[in-house]
């Protein structure tokens, strides 16, 4: 004879879960109110959007006045992202080694390196750009410096965490045999995480190229400066041309990074 089993009882959500749900809903209600989020206002503003599109389309592809300067400025944007990524590598690498438990046993050094990485990462690259614009003036150099400082914090943290996830066996074996911290890092940790390091570096290069566009809006050069200028002059047809050039640049960088990452992972 088959024994009938009682259906499982449905457990009621705990008071903690209910409180979390209520808190999340309350925060969203406050955010909706304080940000003045209004879909109705967006619908009512259709006439302004129509006027904008009528002025922006078709794009202005005049070679001498618009397209050629746009392409040249896009290359400057690419160079800002490239140098901002490349020049941050030695600083990020040193701070990553000092801020990783896998390579640093001294607690004071570890905490100091982590604090520096947190500070550099917490300050937005736009803020760094505004600081360096006041120091070195308008232009791409300020953008490069801003990306170097911010990217050092981000990439150093990513690399430090990648090293902490490595196998501890080879590292501990070298330490038992009297190897120094530099020898452990160079012979046990770095060879293991090198492919991951390169993948993270390519990812940051992709991000930095996009960030350098925003930096141009605050005077750090590149095509972002042309976009800002065209908006101030109400030349939205030129703005669309610049945006299309940016789109081509971002897609090209993204595809190139994807190809390199696939080859590394193969």
Secondary structure as GFF3:
##gff-version 3
##sequence-region A 1 266
A	DSSP	alpha_helix	15	34	.	.	.	ID=ss1
A	DSSP	alpha_helix	39	44	.	.	.	ID=ss2
A	DSSP	alpha_helix	46	56	.	.	.	ID=ss3
A	DSSP	pi_helix	63	67	.	.	.	ID=ss4
A	DSSP	alpha_helix	68	86	.	.	.	ID=ss5
A	DSSP	alpha_helix	89	98	.	.	.	ID=ss6
A	DSSP	alpha_helix	107	122	.	.	.	ID=ss7
A	DSSP	alpha_helix	125	136	.	.	.	ID=ss8
A	DSSP	alpha_helix	140	164	.	.	.	ID=ss9
A	DSSP	alpha_helix	168	176	.	.	.	ID=ss10
A	DSSP	alpha_helix	181	184	.	.	.	ID=ss11
A	DSSP	pi_helix	185	189	.	.	.	ID=ss12
A	DSSP	alpha_helix	190	216	.	.	.	ID=ss13
A	DSSP	alpha_helix	223	232	.	.	.	ID=ss14
A	DSSP	alpha_helix	236	265	.	.	.	ID=ss15
###
